[in-house]
Amino acid sequence: MKSETVETYFPQIANIYQAAKVISQVVDQTPLQQSIRYSKKYGANILLKREDLQRVRSYKIRGAFNKIASLSQAQLEKGVVCASAGNHAQGVAFACSHLKVQGTIYMPAVTPKQKIDQTKMFGGDWVRVVLEGDTFDDSNKAAQEYCAQEGKTFVHPFDDEKIIEGQATVGLEVLQQSNEPIDYVFVPVGGGGLAAGLCGTFQALSPKTKIIGVEPEGAPSMKKSIEEGHLVELPQIEKFVDGAAVQRVGGLTFPICRSYLSEMVTVPEGKVCQTILDLYNRDAIVVEPAGALTIAVLDDFAAEIKGKNVVCVISGSNNDITRTAEIKERALLFANLKHYFIVRFPQRPGALKEFVAEILGPDDDITHFEYSKKSSRENAPAVVGIELKSSEDLEPLIARMKARHFFGDYLNDKPDLFQYLV
């Protein structure tokens, strides 16, 4: 394990400046925008680095292009391979098309069609998409095997020096665009490529800036590794924040993040969902789950960042509209406003009418109703989803259900049963 915990590589500022030159032909300098709403909320100068407005709608093009552009002519002629379920695939595809390099991109078979179509669109005739396996690990294994067999170059999504240096250019732009010293930078962490790159930039040019890494609560691979002092592979993860959900962070990125991040924190997926909805409804900003991490965490730092200059990296906007219902559901569950019950209707006439008229509160809505059995429904319990106006209405609702003998079970705190029934 010693080799995993000793820093063997650190992104040098000269290499980062060189990366900025290399990628300037294809990468947009994205805005550093003040958020009036969040600045007022936290009494701070909250600046959003809008990588969601990048031409492939995420920062991933920076590292992918820098890596592929660094290859020898012989390597370019052989072609490149990558594995990705989304943003990295699109960055590699764009780079292949621009540099006229043949690329093979492995994606899980379950990847949303929108992401597959975007990858094919950016890559054109220069890219072949191969759908392999049900998970990223499946497609990554297949990609590595194919790469070795064909002698092609593998373009890693985060654990590569040129990838890290390309991502580090986000930090260069931030410092060039800001008129004031930056006190805090909040950065989303998946494999750690962007965070490691920003550590290199800020250590060289603004060492007093505190860099805070943010992971989804269900995939704390960097946080866990830092806590234990060595690389940890999580046996399972919550994959909802797909752009920042990895089981194992990089061997290059881990020691950098361990040494130079001021703090590594996590955010509940439900909080991320509420942030996505807030950004869309109130700011007309569309972000993917990973892109909302850095804003979702600000509540936890409200006292610390007051009066400070704070940058939140909005890493991408590749969000599938078909996920909207799930995002809203998770946000309501997190806010304690959506609740699921097994309701046992008493065997008496008018029980359902009684439940609606006398058990539910005046502001409560039934959003889900399904009998647990398709036959003998009148004798079967039902799974009922209820949306409350206030979280304080929950206990009175349960009390009324129990008093009238409707209460069967509460499902929100039983994740295995919840997933099976709802």
Residue pairs with C-beta under 8 A, 6 or more apart in sequence:
1 230
1 231
3 251
4 230
4 231
4 251
4 254
4 255
5 229
5 230
5 231
5 254
5 255
5 258
6 255
7 255
7 256
7 259
8 252
8 255
9 161
9 252
9 256
10 200
10 256
11 161
11 164
11 165
11 168
11 196
11 197
11 199
11 200
11 201
11 256
12 200
12 204
13 200
13 201
13 204
13 205
15 161
15 165
16 165
16 168
16 169
16 171
16 172
16 197
16 200
16 201
16 204
17 172
18 165
19 62
19 66
19 162
19 165
19 166
19 168
19 169
20 169
20 172
22 65
22 66
22 69
22 70
22 166
23 61
23 62
23 65
23 66
23 69
23 166
23 169
25 98
26 55
26 61
26 65
26 94
26 95
26 98
27 54
27 55
27 61
27 62
27 65
27 169
28 53
28 54
28 55
29 173
29 177
30 49
30 50
30 51
30 52
30 53
30 54
30 173
31 48
31 49
31 50
31 53
31 177
32 47
32 48
32 49
32 50
32 173
32 174
32 177
32 178
32 311
33 47
33 48
33 50
34 45
34 46
34 47
34 48
35 46
35 47
35 48
35 283
37 282
37 283
38 46
38 295
38 298
39 45
39 46
42 298
42 302
42 305
42 306
42 310
43 306
43 307
44 305
44 306
44 307
44 308
44 309
44 310
45 180
45 308
45 309
45 310
46 298
46 310
46 312
47 174
47 178
47 309
47 310
47 311
47 312
48 285
48 295
48 311
48 312
48 314
49 170
49 173
49 174
49 311
49 312
49 313
49 314
50 314
51 58
51 59
51 170
51 291
51 313
51 314
51 315
51 316
52 58
52 285
52 286
52 287
52 288
52 291
52 314
52 315
52 316
52 317
53 317
54 61
54 316
55 61
55 94
56 87
56 90
56 91
56 94
56 118
56 122
57 87
57 90
57 316
57 317
57 318
58 87
58 90
58 91
58 243
58 288
58 291
58 315
58 316
58 317
58 318
59 167
59 170
59 194
59 313
59 315
59 316
60 87
60 88
60 90
60 91
60 157
60 316
61 90
61 91
61 94
61 95
62 91
62 166
62 167
62 169
62 170
63 91
63 158
63 160
63 162
63 163
63 164
63 165
63 166
63 167
63 193
63 197
64 82
64 88
64 91
64 92
64 94
64 95
64 155
64 163
64 166
65 91
65 94
65 95
65 98
65 99
65 166
66 162
66 163
66 165
66 166
67 95
67 155
67 160
67 162
67 163
67 166
68 76
68 80
68 92
68 95
68 96
68 99
68 101
68 155
69 95
69 99
70 162
71 80
71 101
71 153
75 153
76 99
76 101
78 150
78 151
78 152
78 153
79 101
79 102
79 103
79 104
79 150
79 152
79 153
80 92
80 96
80 101
80 102
80 103
80 104
80 152
80 153
80 154
80 155
81 103
81 104
81 105
81 106
81 143
81 146
81 147
81 150
81 152
81 153
81 154
81 155
82 88
82 89
82 92
82 103
82 104
82 105
82 106
82 143
82 154
82 155
82 156
82 157
83 105
83 106
83 107
83 136
83 139
83 140
83 142
83 143
83 144
83 157
84 92
84 105
84 106
84 107
84 136
84 157
85 107
85 108
85 111
85 115
85 136
85 139
85 242
86 111
86 115
86 242
86 243
86 318
87 243
87 316
87 318
88 155
88 157
89 105
89 107
89 115
89 119
89 129
90 115
90 118
90 119
90 122
90 318
92 103
92 105
92 123
92 127
92 155
93 103
93 105
93 119
93 120
93 122
93 123
93 126
93 127
94 122
94 123
95 101
95 103
96 102
96 103
96 123
96 126
96 127
97 122
97 123
97 124
97 126
97 127
100 126
101 126
102 126
102 127
102 128
103 123
103 126
103 127
103 128
104 127
104 128
104 130
104 143
104 146
104 152
105 119
105 123
105 127
105 128
105 129
105 130
106 130
106 131
106 132
106 139
106 140
106 142
106 143
106 146
107 115
107 116
107 119
107 129
107 130
107 131
107 132
107 139
108 131
108 132
108 133
108 134
108 135
108 136
108 138
108 139
109 131
109 132
109 133
109 134
110 134
110 135
111 131
112 320
112 322
114 320
115 318
115 320
116 129
116 131
118 318
119 127
119 129
120 127
120 129
123 129
130 139
130 142
130 143
130 146
131 139
132 138
132 139
132 142
132 143
133 139
133 141
133 142
137 247
143 154
144 154
146 152
147 153
147 154
155 163
156 163
156 250
157 163
157 191
157 193
158 164
158 190
158 191
158 192
158 193
158 194
158 249
158 250
158 253
159 191
159 192
159 193
159 250
159 251
159 252
159 253
160 193
160 252
161 252
163 193
164 193
164 196
164 197
164 200
164 252
164 253
164 256
165 197
165 200
166 197
167 193
167 194
167 196
167 197
167 198
168 196
168 197
168 198
168 200
168 201
169 197
169 201
170 194
170 197
170 198
170 201
170 313
171 185
171 197
171 198
171 200
171 201
171 202
171 205
172 201
172 205
174 182
174 185
174 311
175 182
175 201
175 202
175 205
175 206
178 309
178 311
180 309
181 206
181 208
181 209
181 309
182 202
182 206
182 209
182 309
182 310
182 311
183 208
183 209
183 210
183 305
183 308
183 309
183 310
184 209
184 210
184 211
184 212
184 301
184 305
184 308
184 309
184 310
184 311
185 198
185 202
185 209
185 210
185 211
185 212
185 310
185 311
185 313
186 212
186 214
186 293
186 294
186 295
186 297
186 298
186 310
186 311
186 312
186 313
187 194
187 195
187 198
187 211
187 212
187 213
187 214
187 294
187 313
188 194
188 195
188 213
188 214
188 215
188 243
188 244
188 290
188 291
188 293
188 294
188 313
188 315
189 195
189 213
189 214
189 215
189 222
189 244
189 249
189 257
189 264
190 215
190 243
190 244
190 245
190 246
190 249
190 290
191 246
191 249
191 250
191 253
192 213
192 222
192 249
192 250
192 253
192 254
192 256
192 257
193 250
193 253
194 313
194 315
195 211
195 213
195 222
195 253
195 256
195 257
195 261
196 250
196 252
196 253
196 256
196 257
198 211
198 313
199 211
199 256
199 257
199 259
199 260
199 261
200 256
202 209
202 211
203 260
210 262
210 263
211 260
211 261
211 262
212 261
212 262
212 263
212 264
212 265
212 297
212 301
213 222
213 223
213 257
213 261
213 263
213 264
213 265
214 265
214 266
214 267
214 293
214 294
214 296
214 297
215 221
215 222
215 223
215 244
215 264
215 265
215 266
215 267
215 293
216 238
216 240
216 241
216 244
216 245
216 266
216 267
216 268
216 269
216 272
216 289
216 290
216 293
217 238
217 266
217 267
217 268
217 269
218 237
218 238
218 239
218 240
218 241
218 245
218 269
219 234
219 237
219 238
219 239
219 241
219 244
219 245
219 246
219 247
220 234
220 266
221 232
221 233
221 234
221 237
221 246
221 247
221 248
221 249
222 249
222 254
222 257
222 264
223 264
223 265
223 266
224 232
224 234
225 231
225 232
225 249
225 254
225 258
226 254
226 257
226 258
226 261
226 264
229 258
231 248
231 249
231 251
231 254
232 248
233 247
233 248
234 247
234 248
235 247
236 247
237 245
237 246
237 247
238 245
238 269
239 245
240 269
240 272
240 289
240 326
240 330
241 269
241 272
241 289
241 290
241 293
242 288
242 289
242 290
243 288
243 289
243 290
243 291
243 315
243 316
243 318
244 289
244 290
244 293
244 315
249 257
257 264
265 297
265 300
267 293
267 296
267 297
267 300
268 334
269 289
269 330
269 334
270 330
270 331
270 333
270 334
270 335
271 296
271 299
271 334
272 289
272 292
272 293
272 296
273 289
273 327
273 328
273 330
273 331
273 334
274 296
274 331
274 334
274 335
275 292
275 295
275 296
276 287
276 289
276 292
276 319
276 327
276 331
277 327
277 328
277 331
279 285
279 286
279 287
279 292
279 295
280 286
280 287
285 314
285 317
286 317
286 319
287 314
287 316
287 317
287 319
288 315
288 316
288 317
288 318
288 319
289 319
289 327
290 315
290 316
291 314
291 315
291 316
291 317
291 319
292 314
293 315
294 312
294 313
294 314
294 315
295 312
295 314
298 305
298 310
298 312
329 338
332 338
332 387
333 412
335 391
336 388
336 391
336 394
337 387
337 388
337 389
337 390
337 391
338 367
338 385
338 386
338 387
338 388
339 385
339 386
339 387
339 388
339 394
339 397
339 410
339 411
339 412
340 368
340 383
340 384
340 385
340 386
340 410
340 411
340 412
340 418
340 421
340 422
341 383
341 384
341 386
341 401
341 407
341 408
341 409
341 410
341 411
342 372
342 381
342 382
342 383
342 384
342 408
342 409
342 411
342 421
343 355
343 381
343 382
343 383
343 384
343 401
343 406
343 407
343 408
344 381
344 405
344 406
344 407
344 408
345 351
345 352
345 355
345 381
345 382
345 406
346 404
346 405
346 406
347 378
347 379
351 406
354 404
355 404
355 406
356 366
358 400
358 404
359 397
359 400
359 401
359 404
359 406
360 366
360 386
360 397
361 388
361 389
361 393
361 396
361 397
363 388
363 389
363 390
363 393
364 386
364 387
364 388
364 389
364 393
364 397
365 386
365 387
366 384
366 385
366 386
367 385
367 386
367 387
368 383
368 384
368 385
368 422
369 382
369 383
369 384
369 385
370 382
370 383
371 377
371 380
371 381
371 382
371 383
372 380
372 381
372 382
372 383
372 421
373 380
381 408
383 411
383 421
383 422
385 422
386 397
388 394
388 397
398 407
398 410
401 407
409 417
411 417
411 418
411 421
411 422
412 418
